[in-house]
């Protein structure tokens, strides 16, 4: 089989799905951790209390602390001296 071909198990799953007259292609609601963290809420929480840890934020968003860490990186925040601060580079660092 080619690298873009469906696995046999996936084909069986879709066959059974359609055989049971289920033609809904949208994802069904799921339980468990959310797939996304609301970046606006995360930014607001960090601005209100920059001492919040990734563990505290993970409990708030019901996700892993590494997910929070990743999103904080996307907001250009870094953990220094016990607080989240903007990640700033010096002109010399920007050249490299």
C-alpha positions as CSV (number, residue, x, y, z in Angstrom):
1,X,0.0,0.0,0.0
2,X,1.1,3.6,-0.6
3,X,1.9,6.0,2.1
4,X,-1.3,7.9,1.6
5,X,-3.6,4.8,1.5
6,X,-6.1,4.1,4.3
7,X,-5.3,1.3,6.7
8,X,-7.6,-1.7,6.5
9,X,-8.9,-0.9,10.0
10,X,-9.8,2.7,9.0
11,X,-11.6,1.4,5.9
12,X,-13.5,-1.1,8.1
13,X,-14.5,1.7,10.5
14,X,-15.9,3.9,7.7
15,X,-17.7,1.0,6.1
16,X,-19.4,0.2,9.4
17,X,-20.1,3.9,10.0
18,X,-21.9,4.3,6.7
19,X,-23.6,0.9,6.8
20,X,-25.4,2.0,9.9
21,X,-26.9,5.0,8.0
22,X,-24.6,7.4,9.7
23,X,-23.6,10.0,7.1
24,X,-22.6,12.7,9.6
25,X,-19.0,13.7,8.7
26,X,-18.5,16.3,11.5
27,X,-16.7,15.2,14.7
28,X,-19.0,14.2,17.5
29,X,-18.7,15.9,20.9
30,X,-16.1,14.2,23.0
31,X,-15.3,14.0,26.7
32,X,-11.8,14.6,28.0
33,X,-9.4,17.4,27.7
34,X,-10.1,20.3,25.3
35,X,-8.1,20.5,22.2
36,X,-7.4,24.2,22.5
37,X,-6.5,26.7,25.1
38,X,-8.2,30.1,24.8
39,X,-5.2,32.3,24.2
40,X,-7.1,35.5,25.1
41,X,-8.0,34.1,28.5
42,X,-4.5,32.7,29.0
43,X,-3.0,36.1,28.2
44,X,-5.4,37.9,30.6
45,X,-4.7,35.4,33.4
46,X,-0.9,35.9,33.0
47,X,-1.3,39.7,32.9
48,X,-3.4,39.6,36.1
49,X,-1.1,37.3,38.0
50,X,2.3,36.6,36.3
51,X,3.3,34.2,39.1
52,X,0.8,31.6,38.0
53,X,2.6,28.3,37.2
54,X,2.0,26.1,34.2
55,X,0.5,23.5,36.6
56,X,-2.0,26.0,38.0
57,X,-2.9,27.2,34.5
58,X,-3.2,23.6,33.3
59,X,-5.8,22.9,36.1
60,X,-7.7,26.0,35.0
61,X,-7.8,25.0,31.3
62,X,-8.0,21.3,32.0
63,X,-5.0,20.4,29.9
64,X,-1.4,19.4,30.5
65,X,1.2,21.8,31.8
66,X,3.3,21.3,28.7
67,X,0.3,22.4,26.6
68,X,0.2,25.6,28.6
69,X,3.9,26.0,28.3
70,X,3.7,25.7,24.5
71,X,0.9,28.4,24.3
72,X,2.8,30.7,26.6
73,X,5.8,30.4,24.2
74,X,3.4,31.3,21.4
75,X,2.6,34.4,23.4
76,X,6.4,35.1,23.6
77,X,6.3,34.6,27.4
78,X,9.2,33.0,29.3
79,X,9.5,32.0,32.9
80,X,12.2,34.0,34.8
81,X,12.6,34.9,38.4
82,X,9.3,33.2,39.3
83,X,7.1,35.2,36.9
84,X,6.1,35.1,33.2
85,X,7.8,37.9,31.3
86,X,7.9,38.9,27.6
87,X,10.7,37.1,25.8
88,X,12.9,39.8,24.5
89,X,16.1,39.4,22.4
90,X,18.9,41.8,22.3
91,X,20.0,43.3,19.0
92,X,23.0,41.0,19.0
93,X,20.8,37.9,19.5
94,X,18.5,39.0,16.7
95,X,21.4,39.0,14.3
96,X,22.1,35.3,14.9
